Amino acid sequence: MKNFTYRSHDEKENIEEILRQRKRKVNRQQIVAATVLGVILIILGLYVGRKVVYSDFDGYIHVDAN
């Protein structure tokens, strides 16, 4: 019984609201982090793709129109 603490209904609702706010904040942070990571991966993919194309074709691509 040493650790027993009585919490009123208002305190329980307040704690639940704090937990909801924290979950929303974490979800928002995960969305932002995923978006930033996605943008970085897209930029890296474009960079690597261009390097591969220019190393294969020396930067000059001509269409052979016969």
PyMOL Python script that loads the backbone (N, CA, C, O; Angstrom):
from pymol import cmd

cmd.read_pdbstr("""\
ATOM      1  N   MET A   1       0.813  -1.197   0.000  1.00  0.00           N
ATOM      2  CA  MET A   1       0.000   0.000   0.000  1.00  0.00           C
ATOM      3  C   MET A   1       0.858   1.264   0.000  1.00  0.00           C
ATOM      4  O   MET A   1       0.321   2.368  -0.093  1.00  0.00           O
ATOM      5  N   LYS A   2       2.170   1.123   0.102  1.00  0.00           N
ATOM      6  CA  LYS A   2       3.022   2.305   0.108  1.00  0.00           C
ATOM      7  C   LYS A   2       2.957   3.053  -1.222  1.00  0.00           C
ATOM      8  O   LYS A   2       2.999   4.283  -1.249  1.00  0.00           O
ATOM      9  N   ASN A   3       2.856   2.316  -2.310  1.00  0.00           N
ATOM     10  CA  ASN A   3       2.898   2.923  -3.634  1.00  0.00           C
ATOM     11  C   ASN A   3       1.522   3.325  -4.144  1.00  0.00           C
ATOM     12  O   ASN A   3       1.403   3.776  -5.283  1.00  0.00           O
ATOM     13  N   PHE A   4       0.503   3.176  -3.350  1.00  0.00           N
ATOM     14  CA  PHE A   4      -0.852   3.496  -3.791  1.00  0.00           C
ATOM     15  C   PHE A   4      -1.042   5.007  -3.862  1.00  0.00           C
ATOM     16  O   PHE A   4      -0.757   5.735  -2.911  1.00  0.00           O
ATOM     17  N   THR A   5      -1.534   5.457  -5.018  1.00  0.00           N
ATOM     18  CA  THR A   5      -1.896   6.865  -5.165  1.00  0.00           C
ATOM     19  C   THR A   5      -3.275   6.922  -5.790  1.00  0.00           C
ATOM     20  O   THR A   5      -3.555   6.256  -6.787  1.00  0.00           O
ATOM     21  N   TYR A   6      -4.112   7.714  -5.198  1.00  0.00           N
ATOM     22  CA  TYR A   6      -5.464   7.879  -5.721  1.00  0.00           C
ATOM     23  C   TYR A   6      -5.453   8.981  -6.769  1.00  0.00           C
ATOM     24  O   TYR A   6      -4.974  10.090  -6.529  1.00  0.00           O
ATOM     25  N   ARG A   7      -5.988   8.652  -7.927  1.00  0.00           N
ATOM     26  CA  ARG A   7      -6.095   9.651  -8.994  1.00  0.00           C
ATOM     27  C   ARG A   7      -7.561   9.851  -9.319  1.00  0.00           C
ATOM     28  O   ARG A   7      -8.315   8.901  -9.532  1.00  0.00           O
ATOM     29  N   SER A   8      -7.929  11.088  -9.350  1.00  0.00           N
ATOM     30  CA  SER A   8      -9.317  11.389  -9.679  1.00  0.00           C
ATOM     31  C   SER A   8      -9.548  11.167 -11.174  1.00  0.00           C
ATOM     32  O   SER A   8      -8.612  10.949 -11.943  1.00  0.00           O
ATOM     33  N   HIS A   9     -10.802  11.230 -11.553  1.00  0.00           N
ATOM     34  CA  HIS A   9     -11.173  11.017 -12.951  1.00  0.00           C
ATOM     35  C   HIS A   9     -10.540  12.085 -13.849  1.00  0.00           C
ATOM     36  O   HIS A   9     -10.110  11.780 -14.961  1.00  0.00           O
ATOM     37  N   ASP A  10     -10.482  13.317 -13.379  1.00  0.00           N
ATOM     38  CA  ASP A  10      -9.882  14.403 -14.159  1.00  0.00           C
ATOM     39  C   ASP A  10      -8.393  14.165 -14.397  1.00  0.00           C
ATOM     40  O   ASP A  10      -7.884  14.423 -15.488  1.00  0.00           O
ATOM     41  N   GLU A  11      -7.701  13.675 -13.376  1.00  0.00           N
ATOM     42  CA  GLU A  11      -6.275  13.407 -13.523  1.00  0.00           C
ATOM     43  C   GLU A  11      -6.034  12.289 -14.530  1.00  0.00           C
ATOM     44  O   GLU A  11      -5.085  12.349 -15.312  1.00  0.00           O
ATOM     45  N   LYS A  12      -6.891  11.270 -14.512  1.00  0.00           N
ATOM     46  CA  LYS A  12      -6.747  10.169 -15.470  1.00  0.00           C
ATOM     47  C   LYS A  12      -6.961  10.668 -16.892  1.00  0.00           C
ATOM     48  O   LYS A  12      -6.229  10.281 -17.803  1.00  0.00           O
ATOM     49  N   GLU A  13      -7.958  11.525 -17.086  1.00  0.00           N
ATOM     50  CA  GLU A  13      -8.206  12.079 -18.419  1.00  0.00           C
ATOM     51  C   GLU A  13      -7.034  12.948 -18.867  1.00  0.00           C
ATOM     52  O   GLU A  13      -6.653  12.939 -20.037  1.00  0.00           O
ATOM     53  N   ASN A  14      -6.473  13.691 -17.931  1.00  0.00           N
ATOM     54  CA  ASN A  14      -5.326  14.537 -18.255  1.00  0.00           C
ATOM     55  C   ASN A  14      -4.130  13.684 -18.686  1.00  0.00           C
ATOM     56  O   ASN A  14      -3.441  14.023 -19.648  1.00  0.00           O
ATOM     57  N   ILE A  15      -3.887  12.600 -17.990  1.00  0.00           N
ATOM     58  CA  ILE A  15      -2.786  11.699 -18.336  1.00  0.00           C
ATOM     59  C   ILE A  15      -3.028  11.082 -19.707  1.00  0.00           C
ATOM     60  O   ILE A  15      -2.103  10.972 -20.511  1.00  0.00           O
ATOM     61  N   GLU A  16      -4.268  10.680 -19.977  1.00  0.00           N
ATOM     62  CA  GLU A  16      -4.590  10.104 -21.282  1.00  0.00           C
ATOM     63  C   GLU A  16      -4.376  11.124 -22.396  1.00  0.00           C
ATOM     64  O   GLU A  16      -3.892  10.776 -23.472  1.00  0.00           O
ATOM     65  N   GLU A  17      -4.730  12.365 -22.146  1.00  0.00           N
ATOM     66  CA  GLU A  17      -4.538  13.419 -23.151  1.00  0.00           C
ATOM     67  C   GLU A  17      -3.050  13.657 -23.411  1.00  0.00           C
ATOM     68  O   GLU A  17      -2.644  13.857 -24.556  1.00  0.00           O
ATOM     69  N   ILE A  18      -2.249  13.637 -22.366  1.00  0.00           N
ATOM     70  CA  ILE A  18      -0.801  13.801 -22.526  1.00  0.00           C
ATOM     71  C   ILE A  18      -0.234  12.657 -23.360  1.00  0.00           C
ATOM     72  O   ILE A  18       0.597  12.884 -24.240  1.00  0.00           O
ATOM     73  N   LEU A  19      -0.677  11.436 -23.091  1.00  0.00           N
ATOM     74  CA  LEU A  19      -0.203  10.289 -23.866  1.00  0.00           C
ATOM     75  C   LEU A  19      -0.611  10.407 -25.332  1.00  0.00           C
ATOM     76  O   LEU A  19       0.180  10.089 -26.221  1.00  0.00           O
ATOM     77  N   ARG A  20      -1.826  10.856 -25.592  1.00  0.00           N
ATOM     78  CA  ARG A  20      -2.286  11.046 -26.972  1.00  0.00           C
ATOM     79  C   ARG A  20      -1.433  12.094 -27.684  1.00  0.00           C
ATOM     80  O   ARG A  20      -1.055  11.915 -28.841  1.00  0.00           O
ATOM     81  N   GLN A  21      -1.135  13.183 -26.988  1.00  0.00           N
ATOM     82  CA  GLN A  21      -0.311  14.236 -27.590  1.00  0.00           C
ATOM     83  C   GLN A  21       1.091  13.721 -27.908  1.00  0.00           C
ATOM     84  O   GLN A  21       1.656  14.053 -28.950  1.00  0.00           O
ATOM     85  N   ARG A  22       1.644  12.920 -27.019  1.00  0.00           N
ATOM     86  CA  ARG A  22       2.980  12.371 -27.259  1.00  0.00           C
ATOM     87  C   ARG A  22       2.976  11.428 -28.456  1.00  0.00           C
ATOM     88  O   ARG A  22       3.903  11.439 -29.266  1.00  0.00           O
ATOM     89  N   LYS A  23       1.926  10.608 -28.563  1.00  0.00           N
ATOM     90  CA  LYS A  23       1.829   9.699 -29.707  1.00  0.00           C
ATOM     91  C   LYS A  23       1.728  10.480 -31.010  1.00  0.00           C
ATOM     92  O   LYS A  23       2.365  10.123 -32.001  1.00  0.00           O
ATOM     93  N   ARG A  24       0.930  11.543 -31.011  1.00  0.00           N
ATOM     94  CA  ARG A  24       0.808  12.374 -32.212  1.00  0.00           C
ATOM     95  C   ARG A  24       2.147  13.002 -32.576  1.00  0.00           C
ATOM     96  O   ARG A  24       2.516  13.063 -33.749  1.00  0.00           O
ATOM     97  N   LYS A  25       2.867  13.465 -31.568  1.00  0.00           N
ATOM     98  CA  LYS A  25       4.163  14.096 -31.812  1.00  0.00           C
ATOM     99  C   LYS A  25       5.147  13.086 -32.400  1.00  0.00           C
ATOM    100  O   LYS A  25       5.874  13.402 -33.342  1.00  0.00           O
ATOM    101  N   VAL A  26       5.171  11.888 -31.855  1.00  0.00           N
ATOM    102  CA  VAL A  26       6.064  10.849 -32.361  1.00  0.00           C
ATOM    103  C   VAL A  26       5.673  10.472 -33.787  1.00  0.00           C
ATOM    104  O   VAL A  26       6.543  10.298 -34.640  1.00  0.00           O
ATOM    105  N   ASN A  27       4.377  10.346 -34.053  1.00  0.00           N
ATOM    106  CA  ASN A  27       3.924  10.026 -35.405  1.00  0.00           C
ATOM    107  C   ASN A  27       4.343  11.106 -36.389  1.00  0.00           C
ATOM    108  O   ASN A  27       4.805  10.803 -37.489  1.00  0.00           O
ATOM    109  N   ARG A  28       4.185  12.353 -36.000  1.00  0.00           N
ATOM    110  CA  ARG A  28       4.574  13.472 -36.856  1.00  0.00           C
ATOM    111  C   ARG A  28       6.084  13.438 -37.122  1.00  0.00           C
ATOM    112  O   ARG A  28       6.526  13.676 -38.246  1.00  0.00           O
ATOM    113  N   GLN A  29       6.863  13.145 -36.094  1.00  0.00           N
ATOM    114  CA  GLN A  29       8.314  13.075 -36.259  1.00  0.00           C
ATOM    115  C   GLN A  29       8.706  11.943 -37.204  1.00  0.00           C
ATOM    116  O   GLN A  29       9.628  12.090 -38.006  1.00  0.00           O
ATOM    117  N   GLN A  30       8.002  10.808 -37.110  1.00  0.00           N
ATOM    118  CA  GLN A  30       8.297   9.686 -37.993  1.00  0.00           C
ATOM    119  C   GLN A  30       7.969  10.026 -39.440  1.00  0.00           C
ATOM    120  O   GLN A  30       8.703   9.642 -40.350  1.00  0.00           O
ATOM    121  N   ILE A  31       6.875  10.742 -39.655  1.00  0.00           N
ATOM    122  CA  ILE A  31       6.501  11.140 -41.009  1.00  0.00           C
ATOM    123  C   ILE A  31       7.541  12.093 -41.586  1.00  0.00           C
ATOM    124  O   ILE A  31       7.947  11.950 -42.739  1.00  0.00           O
ATOM    125  N   VAL A  32       7.968  13.056 -40.793  1.00  0.00           N
ATOM    126  CA  VAL A  32       8.985  14.009 -41.260  1.00  0.00           C
ATOM    127  C   VAL A  32      10.294  13.284 -41.555  1.00  0.00           C
ATOM    128  O   VAL A  32      10.923  13.541 -42.582  1.00  0.00           O
ATOM    129  N   ALA A  33      10.707  12.391 -40.678  1.00  0.00           N
ATOM    130  CA  ALA A  33      11.960  11.658 -40.880  1.00  0.00           C
ATOM    131  C   ALA A  33      11.878  10.780 -42.130  1.00  0.00           C
ATOM    132  O   ALA A  33      12.840  10.706 -42.895  1.00  0.00           O
ATOM    133  N   ALA A  34      10.751  10.121 -42.342  1.00  0.00           N
ATOM    134  CA  ALA A  34      10.581   9.280 -43.528  1.00  0.00           C
ATOM    135  C   ALA A  34      10.598  10.119 -44.800  1.00  0.00           C
ATOM    136  O   ALA A  34      11.158   9.697 -45.812  1.00  0.00           O
ATOM    137  N   THR A  35       9.996  11.292 -44.758  1.00  0.00           N
ATOM    138  CA  THR A  35       9.989  12.178 -45.921  1.00  0.00           C
ATOM    139  C   THR A  35      11.399  12.656 -46.250  1.00  0.00           C
ATOM    140  O   THR A  35      11.809  12.648 -47.411  1.00  0.00           O
ATOM    141  N   VAL A  36      12.130  13.067 -45.235  1.00  0.00           N
ATOM    142  CA  VAL A  36      13.511  13.523 -45.452  1.00  0.00           C
ATOM    143  C   VAL A  36      14.360  12.386 -46.005  1.00  0.00           C
ATOM    144  O   VAL A  36      15.132  12.591 -46.942  1.00  0.00           O
ATOM    145  N   LEU A  37      14.227  11.197 -45.439  1.00  0.00           N
ATOM    146  CA  LEU A  37      14.981  10.042 -45.917  1.00  0.00           C
ATOM    147  C   LEU A  37      14.612   9.717 -47.360  1.00  0.00           C
ATOM    148  O   LEU A  37      15.485   9.399 -48.168  1.00  0.00           O
ATOM    149  N   GLY A  38      13.326   9.794 -47.686  1.00  0.00           N
ATOM    150  CA  GLY A  38      12.883   9.541 -49.055  1.00  0.00           C
ATOM    151  C   GLY A  38      13.480  10.523 -50.044  1.00  0.00           C
ATOM    152  O   GLY A  38      13.924  10.129 -51.122  1.00  0.00           O
ATOM    153  N   VAL A  39      13.494  11.795 -49.687  1.00  0.00           N
ATOM    154  CA  VAL A  39      14.072  12.816 -50.571  1.00  0.00           C
ATOM    155  C   VAL A  39      15.565  12.564 -50.764  1.00  0.00           C
ATOM    156  O   VAL A  39      16.078  12.673 -51.878  1.00  0.00           O
ATOM    157  N   ILE A  40      16.252  12.230 -49.691  1.00  0.00           N
ATOM    158  CA  ILE A  40      17.690  11.947 -49.794  1.00  0.00           C
ATOM    159  C   ILE A  40      17.937  10.747 -50.697  1.00  0.00           C
ATOM    160  O   ILE A  40      18.851  10.771 -51.522  1.00  0.00           O
ATOM    161  N   LEU A  41      17.134   9.699 -50.551  1.00  0.00           N
ATOM    162  CA  LEU A  41      17.310   8.509 -51.389  1.00  0.00           C
ATOM    163  C   LEU A  41      17.011   8.805 -52.855  1.00  0.00           C
ATOM    164  O   LEU A  41      17.693   8.285 -53.738  1.00  0.00           O
ATOM    165  N   ILE A  42      16.008   9.629 -53.126  1.00  0.00           N
ATOM    166  CA  ILE A  42      15.686   9.992 -54.510  1.00  0.00           C
ATOM    167  C   ILE A  42      16.838  10.784 -55.130  1.00  0.00           C
ATOM    168  O   ILE A  42      17.248  10.514 -56.259  1.00  0.00           O
ATOM    169  N   ILE A  43      17.354  11.756 -54.390  1.00  0.00           N
ATOM    170  CA  ILE A  43      18.479  12.552 -54.899  1.00  0.00           C
ATOM    171  C   ILE A  43      19.699  11.662 -55.133  1.00  0.00           C
ATOM    172  O   ILE A  43      20.384  11.803 -56.147  1.00  0.00           O
ATOM    173  N   LEU A  44      19.970  10.758 -54.210  1.00  0.00           N
ATOM    174  CA  LEU A  44      21.094   9.841 -54.365  1.00  0.00           C
ATOM    175  C   LEU A  44      20.890   8.936 -55.576  1.00  0.00           C
ATOM    176  O   LEU A  44      21.834   8.677 -56.322  1.00  0.00           O
ATOM    177  N   GLY A  45      19.670   8.455 -55.777  1.00  0.00           N
ATOM    178  CA  GLY A  45      19.368   7.622 -56.942  1.00  0.00           C
ATOM    179  C   GLY A  45      19.565   8.368 -58.249  1.00  0.00           C
ATOM    180  O   GLY A  45      20.116   7.818 -59.203  1.00  0.00           O
ATOM    181  N   LEU A  46      19.117   9.620 -58.300  1.00  0.00           N
ATOM    182  CA  LEU A  46      19.323  10.426 -59.508  1.00  0.00           C
ATOM    183  C   LEU A  46      20.808  10.666 -59.768  1.00  0.00           C
ATOM    184  O   LEU A  46      21.260  10.608 -60.912  1.00  0.00           O
ATOM    185  N   TYR A  47      21.552  10.929 -58.724  1.00  0.00           N
ATOM    186  CA  TYR A  47      22.994  11.156 -58.858  1.00  0.00           C
ATOM    187  C   TYR A  47      23.692   9.908 -59.403  1.00  0.00           C
ATOM    188  O   TYR A  47      24.485   9.992 -60.341  1.00  0.00           O
ATOM    189  N   VAL A  48      23.393   8.760 -58.812  1.00  0.00           N
ATOM    190  CA  VAL A  48      24.013   7.509 -59.255  1.00  0.00           C
ATOM    191  C   VAL A  48      23.572   7.181 -60.676  1.00  0.00           C
ATOM    192  O   VAL A  48      24.386   6.749 -61.492  1.00  0.00           O
ATOM    193  N   GLY A  49      22.299   7.383 -60.977  1.00  0.00           N
ATOM    194  CA  GLY A  49      21.801   7.116 -62.328  1.00  0.00           C
ATOM    195  C   GLY A  49      22.497   7.964 -63.373  1.00  0.00           C
ATOM    196  O   GLY A  49      22.868   7.461 -64.433  1.00  0.00           O
ATOM    197  N   ARG A  50      22.677   9.230 -63.091  1.00  0.00           N
ATOM    198  CA  ARG A  50      23.370  10.111 -64.040  1.00  0.00           C
ATOM    199  C   ARG A  50      24.831   9.702 -64.209  1.00  0.00           C
ATOM    200  O   ARG A  50      25.363   9.724 -65.319  1.00  0.00           O
ATOM    201  N   LYS A  51      25.470   9.332 -63.111  1.00  0.00           N
ATOM    202  CA  LYS A  51      26.869   8.902 -63.205  1.00  0.00           C
ATOM    203  C   LYS A  51      26.992   7.656 -64.075  1.00  0.00           C
ATOM    204  O   LYS A  51      27.924   7.553 -64.872  1.00  0.00           O
ATOM    205  N   VAL A  52      26.077   6.720 -63.938  1.00  0.00           N
ATOM    206  CA  VAL A  52      26.114   5.492 -64.730  1.00  0.00           C
ATOM    207  C   VAL A  52      25.887   5.812 -66.202  1.00  0.00           C
ATOM    208  O   VAL A  52      26.612   5.312 -67.062  1.00  0.00           O
ATOM    209  N   VAL A  53      24.894   6.636 -66.501  1.00  0.00           N
ATOM    210  CA  VAL A  53      24.602   6.981 -67.897  1.00  0.00           C
ATOM    211  C   VAL A  53      25.776   7.713 -68.525  1.00  0.00           C
ATOM    212  O   VAL A  53      26.178   7.386 -69.642  1.00  0.00           O
ATOM    213  N   TYR A  54      26.335   8.698 -67.828  1.00  0.00           N
ATOM    214  CA  TYR A  54      27.435   9.466 -68.405  1.00  0.00           C
ATOM    215  C   TYR A  54      28.728   8.666 -68.483  1.00  0.00           C
ATOM    216  O   TYR A  54      29.564   8.944 -69.344  1.00  0.00           O
ATOM    217  N   SER A  55      28.915   7.692 -67.618  1.00  0.00           N
ATOM    218  CA  SER A  55      30.119   6.867 -67.724  1.00  0.00           C
ATOM    219  C   SER A  55      29.987   5.870 -68.867  1.00  0.00           C
ATOM    220  O   SER A  55      30.990   5.512 -69.484  1.00  0.00           O
ATOM    221  N   ASP A  56      28.769   5.412 -69.165  1.00  0.00           N
ATOM    222  CA  ASP A  56      28.561   4.488 -70.283  1.00  0.00           C
ATOM    223  C   ASP A  56      28.593   5.206 -71.623  1.00  0.00           C
ATOM    224  O   ASP A  56      29.135   4.677 -72.593  1.00  0.00           O
ATOM    225  N   PHE A  57      28.025   6.395 -71.690  1.00  0.00           N
ATOM    226  CA  PHE A  57      27.876   7.086 -72.966  1.00  0.00           C
ATOM    227  C   PHE A  57      28.753   8.334 -73.086  1.00  0.00           C
ATOM    228  O   PHE A  57      28.593   9.095 -74.039  1.00  0.00           O
ATOM    229  N   ASP A  58      29.643   8.556 -72.175  1.00  0.00           N
ATOM    230  CA  ASP A  58      30.557   9.705 -72.189  1.00  0.00           C
ATOM    231  C   ASP A  58      29.831  11.043 -72.286  1.00  0.00           C
ATOM    232  O   ASP A  58      30.423  12.028 -72.728  1.00  0.00           O
ATOM    233  N   GLY A  59      28.593  11.100 -71.891  1.00  0.00           N
ATOM    234  CA  GLY A  59      27.851  12.355 -71.891  1.00  0.00           C
ATOM    235  C   GLY A  59      27.237  12.719 -73.222  1.00  0.00           C
ATOM    236  O   GLY A  59      26.505  13.704 -73.313  1.00  0.00           O
ATOM    237  N   TYR A  60      27.516  11.948 -74.258  1.00  0.00           N
ATOM    238  CA  TYR A  60      26.970  12.252 -75.583  1.00  0.00           C
ATOM    239  C   TYR A  60      26.089  11.095 -76.038  1.00  0.00           C
ATOM    240  O   TYR A  60      26.564   9.974 -76.224  1.00  0.00           O
ATOM    241  N   ILE A  61      24.840  11.370 -76.209  1.00  0.00           N
ATOM    242  CA  ILE A  61      23.908  10.361 -76.687  1.00  0.00           C
ATOM    243  C   ILE A  61      23.330  10.885 -77.997  1.00  0.00           C
ATOM    244  O   ILE A  61      22.677  11.929 -78.023  1.00  0.00           O
ATOM    245  N   HIS A  62      23.571  10.161 -79.074  1.00  0.00           N
ATOM    246  CA  HIS A  62      23.064  10.552 -80.389  1.00  0.00           C
ATOM    247  C   HIS A  62      22.058   9.512 -80.855  1.00  0.00           C
ATOM    248  O   HIS A  62      22.259   8.309 -80.689  1.00  0.00           O
ATOM    249  N   VAL A  63      20.986   9.994 -81.433  1.00  0.00           N
ATOM    250  CA  VAL A  63      19.987   9.096 -81.993  1.00  0.00           C
ATOM    251  C   VAL A  63      20.376   8.830 -83.440  1.00  0.00           C
ATOM    252  O   VAL A  63      20.592   9.751 -84.227  1.00  0.00           O
ATOM    253  N   ASP A  64      20.456   7.572 -83.760  1.00  0.00           N
ATOM    254  CA  ASP A  64      20.817   7.188 -85.123  1.00  0.00           C
ATOM    255  C   ASP A  64      19.548   7.151 -85.967  1.00  0.00           C
ATOM    256  O   ASP A  64      18.759   6.212 -85.863  1.00  0.00           O
ATOM    257  N   ALA A  65      19.351   8.160 -86.796  1.00  0.00           N
ATOM    258  CA  ALA A  65      18.138   8.255 -87.617  1.00  0.00           C
ATOM    259  C   ALA A  65      18.471   7.848 -89.040  1.00  0.00           C
ATOM    260  O   ALA A  65      18.973   8.663 -89.815  1.00  0.00           O
ATOM    261  N   ASN A  66      18.203   6.618 -89.389  1.00  0.00           N
ATOM    262  CA  ASN A  66      18.452   6.124 -90.754  1.00  0.00           C
ATOM    263  C   ASN A  66      17.172   6.021 -91.513  1.00  0.00           C
ATOM    264  O   ASN A  66      17.175   5.624 -92.678  1.00  0.00           O
TER     265      ASN A  66
END
""", "prot")
cmd.dss("prot")
cmd.show_as("cartoon", "prot")
cmd.util.cbc("prot")
cmd.orient("prot")
